[in-house]
Amino acid sequence: MINKLEKIVGRDSILSNGKEKLRFDHIWKTDIPTNAFAVIFPKSTQQISEIMKLCHYNNQKVVIQGGLTNLVGSTITKKNDLVISLDKMNQIEEIDEKSRTITVQSGVILEDAISAVDKKNLMLPLNFGAKGSAQIGGIVSTNAGGLRVIRYGMTRNLILGIEVVLSDGEIISSMKKITKDNSGYDIKQLFIGSEGTLGIISKVIFKLEEKPSSRFSAIAGLTNYENVINFLKFMQKGLSGSLSGFELIWKETYKTMRDSSSEYSSLLDTNFPYYVIIELLGSDPDNDYKRLSELIYSAIEENIIEDALLAQNERELKMIWNLREDVSVLAKKSTYDQHFDISLPIPVIENEVNIAIKKLNKLPYVENIFVFGHLADGNIHFIIGKSKNDEEKTKKINDIIYENLRKNLGSVSAEHGIGIDKKAYLKTSRSNGEIDLMNRLKKSLDPKNILNTGRII
Ligand SMILES: Cc1cc2nc3c(=O)[nH]c(=O)nc-3n(C[C@H](O)[C@H](O)[C@H](O)COP(=O)(O)OP(=O)(O)OC[C@H]3O[C@@H](n4cnc5c(N)ncnc54)[C@H](O)[C@@H]3O)c2cc1C
């Protein structure tokens, strides 16, 4: 098998015979070496196809690895797995300024794609904390969300074309730059968000936006959840289409972040139960700033918010967003940490979070409860720290967070996907009929069950 794989990619693009242990399966677990039979680095779609033909013929199980930033255990490997890493498929093939598209291979790191289009005065609106490591293939296969979904939608809203390799090596190419295509099933949507269980994404075409000429941000302190909802409505109305971020942070999370560095000492006091960070992307710098500051003053006058800080320069803007994005500070506070990314209807969030916090506080091994989220999308993140780690304790915490999802018609995963870690809870968000259809799709596209086996279903 190794000899045949070497013939496809060359000796320099495969790690085996112990060398695979130089790699790891997650960026936060660099001390745990990859446990697999080999790691292979294809450089083209054709090579992926040949690898998959060989694997299909030999019933060889494959784990696909991108930037290794997922939070659901989906890139973890077993002894007999073959890892296909997309690290070497890292070419930006084209930026088409007239069609406003970028064509990228799936191993391109998000931040590199963002910088490349920025130089052409365009914008790829995807934005989240792991952008410096996450790869396009991983982002597309998890349908990542992030900080600007309120305005631009999830990853699936930004994709025009896709190329994938199926489990038997067949290449399916739908690399079109058009927005409207109702000629039958929208096949690309099958692969977006399917976490590498139906095919290996090799290339993607994203649609781009004009680069905004202004970006302003503010952080506000609020005394109750009802006003958080009022503030969202107020800002959506006042800024119409230019509100591009609305992030909610609970008090304990804000306090921990603010206290973590002297960098944040000029930010708001830590005495509010809720903090909201907003972002405006616009095209008229002077008037945009004026409009935002007027709105903030009005929100204070109308008692919707209590206090606010409007970033006056790039340094303050970065400081506000660092506080929101650098979640590793929260994870490091705990001996062991569990991450959650549930979806709930906006009106029930306060009550559901309070119920969960109350129950979690009764568990003696819970060290920290950090809550924050993309409120406008109804997406709440929990990072829960515990002093001891075993299956029973993990399950107890999972059960508390996921208990009312079905009742509220929420979702066990707003963003990160199901992977391996959340499989047992898929049924909290999906009906038997839906799960059955997922199984039928999997069987039809990967009949030998060799692609990312055991993920999602
Ligand atoms: C600090 C931090 C912040 C984050 N913030 C957010 C956030 O705001 N919003 C959000 O949605 N997510 C967030 N995430 C998680 C997010 O899902 C991942 O960052 C990203 O989408 C995964 O990309 P990756 O390249 O790291 O993929 P990996 O972790 O390598 O893989 C993820 C999944 O995709 C599969 N895969 C990888 N490449 C391919 C491919 N080419 N074809 C098919 N399948 C493939 C893998 O097998 C795996 O199942 C965050 C993660 C971190 C660490």
The ligand as a Gaussian input file, in Angstrom:
#p B3LYP/6-31G(d) Opt

LIG

0 1
 C      -10.187000      29.361000      18.455000
 C      -11.255000      28.728000      17.600000
 C      -12.350000      29.495000      17.216000
 C      -13.341000      28.934000      16.409000
 N      -14.388000      29.727000      16.064000
 C      -15.338000      29.239000      15.272000
 C      -16.432000      30.062000      14.881000
 O      -16.585000      31.211000      15.296000
 N      -17.330000      29.519000      14.049000
 C      -17.223000      28.249000      13.577000
 O      -18.073000      27.812000      12.796000
 N      -16.223000      27.452000      13.945000
 C      -15.274000      27.902000      14.773000
 N      -14.239000      27.079000      15.149000
 C      -14.234000      25.661000      14.710000
 C      -14.267000      25.508000      13.209000
 O      -15.142000      24.452000      12.849000
 C      -12.953000      25.202000      12.572000
 O      -12.078000      26.195000      12.942000
 C      -12.913000      25.106000      11.026000
 O      -14.152000      25.219000      10.376000
 C      -12.353000      23.785000      10.668000
 O      -11.370000      23.956000       9.710000
 P      -10.035000      23.106000       9.743000
 O       -9.328000      23.359000       8.455000
 O       -9.269000      23.327000      10.964000
 O      -10.623000      21.635000       9.692000
 P      -10.205000      20.342000      10.515000
 O      -10.300000      20.582000      11.963000
 O       -8.910000      19.848000      10.013000
 O      -11.358000      19.350000      10.048000
 C      -12.689000      19.596000      10.358000
 C      -13.562000      18.575000       9.632000
 O      -13.500000      18.797000       8.229000
 C      -13.008000      17.630000       7.553000
 N      -12.198000      18.128000       6.435000
 C      -11.087000      18.887000       6.490000
 N      -10.683000      19.199000       5.248000
 C      -11.564000      18.612000       4.398000
 C      -11.681000      18.551000       2.980000
 N      -10.816000      19.144000       2.162000
 N      -12.712000      17.838000       2.451000
 C      -13.618000      17.211000       3.244000
 N      -13.545000      17.234000       4.586000
 C      -12.532000      17.928000       5.156000
 C      -12.252000      16.869000       8.592000
 O      -12.188000      15.490000       8.295000
 C      -13.099000      17.150000       9.820000
 O      -14.220000      16.304000       9.819000
 C      -13.230000      27.594000      15.975000
 C      -12.126000      26.829000      16.355000
 C      -11.160000      27.378000      17.166000
 C       -9.985000      26.540000      17.545000

